[in-house]
Amino acid sequence: MHIYNTLTRRKEPFTPLVAGKVSMYVCGMTVYDYCHLGHARVMVAFDVITRYLRERGYDVNYVRNITDIDDKILKRADENGESITALTERMIAAMHEDEARLFVLPPSHEPRATGHIGDIVAMIETLIEKGFAYAADNGDVYYRVRKFADYGKLNNRQLDDMRSGARVEVDVHKEDPLDFVLWKAAKPEEAHWASPWGDGRPGWHIECSAMSTCCLGDTFDIHGGGPDLTFPHHENEIAQSEAATGKTYVNTWMHAGAVRVNQEKMSKSLGNFFTIRDVLAEHDPEVVRFLLVASHYRSAINYSVDSLTEARKSLTRLYTALEGVAFVTTTSSEPSAYRQRFTQVMDDDFNTPEALAVLFELAREVNRAKQENPDQAPKLAAELKRLGAILGLLQQVPQTFLKGTQQQGMPLSESEIETKIAQRIEAKANKDFAQADAIRDELAALGIILKDSREGTSWVLEAP
């Protein structure tokens, strides 16, 4: 297996620290608002990665944190006139609902920043003792960026270039404008915790350093997150953690691609900002997941009505292959040729587009077997369903998906469709074939396709 490492900018053979086990930390959400499409991208990308690593036999300890204390949280709670706890608990519950609807499995552990204040304070104390941090006279504690010789290695940046080419916040309490905060002194009536430097709360970057090392150790296998986190967040994590422990923080850095909307950056100012629940109110969750899986996890995704339409058509092809097949449990220990190819492409940095290509080839084989070799169809369909599960797809009853029962805006209710079918059957019994054809054409115009067989008439909702 090879994984692209953001740190080295190349694919590298993956060898975990402990044989058969994978330790992985992914930066989670700051819970002041509903999750958006960018969050969905990261959720689904690392869900697929986790599923596949487990399929390959690894015991995966997947840690994804929750930031439940932050400037944005304080501001939003104040705007809403609610407590911080009420806001964060409500947003955490909504986040769990969103990820469940997208078929995202829960992480192994989900630590919260407020549950690790002691670990955060202890790490800051270590950094001060080693000379990598200092307490300012305003009660804040800062990290000495220039003290860490390798600062900038994740993003291939030089310190002097950062200072000259970026807008650096002026703070008279800092020794150097590039220094960043580890501990923030509390403002009056602001949420706070006790520390050796006075009441306050942690800075954002130190939270992840403390939680990840607490849950996974000083060095672990994989650290992941969104594309906007490489700098400064992950750069600062490396500086904090390696200065505190004296050890390599992470062996492999992974970053998901961005989400663009109609080829533009998603932004509230552009009016193209979508929460997960906005999207799922209009579209089948599995279609949205398919769209997210269809691109390589490092690639940018373009979200649009057209891309969702294509995703639904593609998913319909796969479910149509599974329709009407009695599934069997395969007992053979020998992997099929399809599974071998699926494994080969997924071993190459989790290449989901090529993995989906294998699924579509297998779907064509299932359709062929239905006509030419019915005894083989159940075995092939079971393989399609199993490989789909690794991507978090194809786990619905085929008819449920094909009837579009999860899709909003059905042209007719199921009972209305069944009534039309009954009227058509009656018309055919009365030899009124013109009326029977008219009913069939009426439904087809609405995207409802009738299928006649010896067992009767069934229907599916045609992909838009």
N, C-alpha and C positions, 0 to 999 in steps of 0.2 A: 504494500500500500504506500502511495506517495501523496503528500499533502503540500500545498503551496504555503510557504511560511512568509508572512508579511515582513518579518525581520530580515530575512536573507534574500528576499525577492526571487525565490526559486522554489520549485517542487523538490521535496526531500523525502527519502524513505522514512516512514513513520515507525519508530521503535519506542514503545512506552517505557517509562521508568521502571515499572514493575510488570513482568511478563503476564499477559492475560488481563491486565487492568488498565483503564484509562481514567485519568483525572482531568476534568475539564471545567473551566469557569467561564461564564458568559455574562457580560454586563447586562443587567436587566433594566427595568423601568423606574423612572422617577415618578411616583404615583401622585401627581397633582391634577391629572386630567385623564380622559379616556385614551386608550392606545390607538395609534394611527397606523397607516399602511407601512410606514418604515419599520415600526415595531413588529408588525406581522411578518415582514420580510425576514427579520432576525429570528423571530420565534420559529418560523417554519424551516428556515435554513438549518438551524442547529438541532431542531427536532429530527430532520432527515439524517443529519450526521450522527446523532445519537442512535437512532433506529438502526442505521447501517452498521455502526460499530458493534452494536449488540448482536446483530445478525451474523457478524463475522466472529462472534464468540467472546468478545471482550466484556468484562464486567465494568460498566461505565458509571463513574461517580460524577454526575452532571450537576453542577452548582450554578444557579442563576440568582443573583441577588435582587433585593428590592431596596431602592433608596427612599426611605420614608421620613427623612428630614433634609431640608434643602431650602434655599431662598425662594424658589418657585412655589414650594408647598406652603411656606409661611405666608407668602403674598396671596395665594389663592384662598387659603383658609380665612384670612382676614377679609378678603373681598366677599366671600360667601357668608361671613358671620358664623362660621362653625369652627369647632375645635380641630386641631391638626389630626388627632386620632380619628375623628368622625370622617374627615376628608380622605385620609389615607386608607382606612378600612373599606370605605365605599369604592374607591378606585381599585383597590386590590381585588375586591370581589368582582368588579366589572372586568378586570384584566383576566381573571380566571375563567369567566364566562366566555370572553372573546377567544381565548386560546382553545378552550374545549370545543367551541363551534368550528374552529379551524382544524380539529383533530390533532392538536398539539398535546403530546403527553406531558404530564407535570415533571419538573426536574427532580433529581434525587433529593436535593436540599434547596431551600429558598430563604437564605438568611436575610434579616433586615438590619439596616444600619443601626437603628436604635437598640437592637439587641446585642451590639458588639462595641458599645462605647468603651468598656474596659479594655478591650483588645486594641482599639484605636489609640487610646491614651498611652497604653504601654508601648506601642510602636513609635509614637511621637517622642516619648521619653528616651527611647533607644537612639533615635535620630539626633536628638539634642546631645546626648552623651557622646556620640561619635562625631559631633561637630557638623552634621549635615542639616541641622535645623537650629533655629534660635527663637527665643521668646522676645517679642517687641514690647515697648512700654505701653502699648494700648491694649494689651491682653491677648493679641493675636500671636500665633506661632507660624513661622514661615520656613520653607525649605530652601536651602542654599543651592540653587541650580548649578552654579559654576563649580561647586565642590565635587559634583558627580561627573567624572571624566567622560563617561559614555553618554551623557545626555544628548538626545537627538538621534540615537542610532536606529530607532524604530522607523523614523520618518526621514532619515538621511539628511538631517538639518545641522547646520553649524550655528553655534550660539550667537556669534556676532551677526549672522544673517537674520536670525530671529529678531534680534533687537532692532536692526536697521530697517527690516522689511515689514514689521508688524506694528499694529497699534498696541502699545504696552501701557497698561493702566498705571498712572502715576500714584504712588503711595509713599508718603514721606517716612513711613515706618519700616519700609523695606530697605535692606542693605543694597539690593540690586533690583532694578525694575523687573527682571525676569523671574525673581523668586515668587513662589506661589504659596498660598495659605494652607496650613494643615489644621489649624484650630482657630475658630472665630469667636472672639469675645461676644458675649450676649448683650443685646440691646435691652433697654428697659421693657419688662413684661414679655420678653421673647422666650420661647422654649429653650431650655438650657440644661446642662449637666455640669457637675463639679469636676474640676481638674486642678493640677498643680499650678496652672497659670490663671486660675479664676474660672468663674462660671462661663460656659460657652457651648459650642457645638462643633462637630467635625467639619472640615472641608470635604468637598465631594471626592477628590482623588484618593485621599487616605482611607476612605471607607472601603473601597474595593481591595486595596492592598491588605488591609487588616482582615476582612472577611475571607478573601481567597486563601491566604496563608493559614488562617485559623481552620478553615474547612478542608484544605487539601495539602498543607505543608508548605515549607519554604520554597520548594521547586515542584512544579506540576507540569503535566503534558501539554495541555492546550488552553489557550485563552482566546475567547472570541468576543465579537461585538459588531456594532454597526460601523459603516464607513466613516462616519463623522467623529469616531472616538480615537482614531490613531493619534491625533494630536489635538489638545495636549493631554487628554485623559490617560491614554495607555502609555504615552511617553513618561508621564509623571508617575504612574504606577510602577514602571520599571525602576525609575530613579529612587523612589521611596523604598520599595521592597528590597532591591539589591543592596542599597546602602545599609538598610537595617539588618539584613541577614548575612550579607557577604557572600551570597550564593546566587546562581542564575535563577531568575524568577520564573520564567516560562520557556519551554523548549520550542513550542510551535505557536505562532500568532496567526489567527484566522479572522478575516473581516468579510462580512456580507456586502453585496453591492447595494447601490442606492435605488430608490423608487422614484421614477419620473412619471408625471401625469401629462399625457398627450405631448410627450417629448420635452416637457418643461420641468424644472425642479419643483417638487411639491412645497408649497409655501402658503401660509395663511394670507399674506399680503397679495398673492396672485389669485386668491379665491379658488385654489385647486387642492385644498387640504382636506383629506378624508380620514375620519376615524374608522376603525375596523367595523364598528357597529353601523356606521353610515353605509358602508359597502354591503354588509351582510343583510341589511334591510331590503336591498334591491337584488342581490345575487346569491345563488346557491353557494354555501360555504366551501363545498368541495371544488366547485369551479374556480373560486378565488385561490384555493390552495394549489390547484393544478397550475394556474397561471404563475404562482410563485415558485413552483417546483420546475416548471418547464425551462427556466433559464438557469444557467450555472450559478451557484451561490455567490460567486465573486462578480458576476456581471450585473449591470444596471437592468432594471425591469421597467418597461413602459406600461403604465396602467391607463387603459382607455376602454371605452365601450367596445370598440372593435377587437381589442386583445382579449377581452372577456368572452366575446362571442366566439372567437376562434378556440378559446380554451374549452368552452362548453361543447362545441362541435367535436373536438378531439376526445374529450372525456366520454361523450356519447358513443363514439366509435368503440371505445374499450368496453363500456357497459353493454352495448349491443352484442358484442361477442360473447359476453357472459350470460346473456338473456336466454332462458329456456334450457340451461344446462344443469343437470344434477351434479353437484360438487362431490368429489371424493377426496379422501385423505390419502396422500401418496406415502408409501412406506419405504420406497427405494432410498438408500443412502447415497446412491450415485447421482450427483447433480446433473440436471438436464443441460443440453447445449445452450439453451436460453439462459439458464441460471449462471452458467460459466461465463457467458458474454456479459451478462448483467454485472457480475462480480468484477470482471476485468475492467469495465468502464467506471464503475463506482470506486474501485481501488485507485483510479487515476484522479485523485483530488475530487471525489464525489461528483462525477460528471453526470448529473441528472438528465440533461437533454439526450445524451446517448443511451442512458438507461431507459428513458421513455421510448426511444426508438426500438429497443429490444421488446418492450411491451407491445408496441403496435405490430411488430413482426409476429409476435406470439398470438396476438388477437386475430391476425389474418389466418394463422394456422388453425386456430379454434374454429373460425368460420368455415374454413375448408373441410375440417374434420366433421363438422355438423352435417355437411352434405355427402361427403365421400367415405368417412370412416367414423360413424357415430360412437363406436365403442371407445375411441381415443379422445373424444371431445371433453368428457368430464376430467380426465387427467390433465389435459392441456389447460382447461379453464381453471383448475385448482392451482396450477403453476402461475398463471396470470394473476390470480387473486393474491397469491402469496407474495409474488414480486411487487405487486402494487402496494401491498401492506407496508413494505419497507420504505416506500415513499409517502405513506399515510393516505393512500388512495384505494379505491375500488372495494371498500368494506361495506357499502350499502347493499341492500337487496336491489338487483338490477332494475326491476320494474319500478321500485320506489324512485330511483333516480330518473329513469327514462320517462316516467309520467310527470316528472317535474314537480312533485308534491312539495319540494323545498323551495321552489322558485316562486317569487312573488309575482303577482299579476297574471295568474292563470286565466286564460280566455274564458273558460267555463269551469264550474266546479266538477268534481268527480261524479257526483250524482247526476248533474246535467249531461255529462258525457255518456254515462251509462243509459240515461233515458233516450238519448239520440240513437245509441246502438240498438236498444230494444225496438225503437221505431223502425230502424233500418231492417232489422230481422223480420219484423212483422210485414214490412213492405215487400221483402223478398218472398215471404211465405205466400203473399197475395199475388205474386208474380208482377208486382208493380216495380219493375227494375229501374225505371226512370227515377222514381222517388227514392229508391235505395241508393242509386248513384248520386243523386242530388244531396242526400244526407252525408254520404262519404265525402263529396267535394266540399260541402259546407264546413265540415270538420277539418279537412285538409287545409282550407284557406285560413283557418285559425291556428294552423301548426299542429293539429292533432291527427296523427296518422293511424289508420285502422289496419289491423293485421288479422286476416281470416285464416283459420286452421281447422283441423278436425275437431279440436277441443272447443271451438267457438271463436269469438272475435275479441281481440285484445287491442289495446291502444298504447301509443307512446307520444310524448310531446317532442316534436321535432326541434332540433337546435335552431335558435333564431339565426 
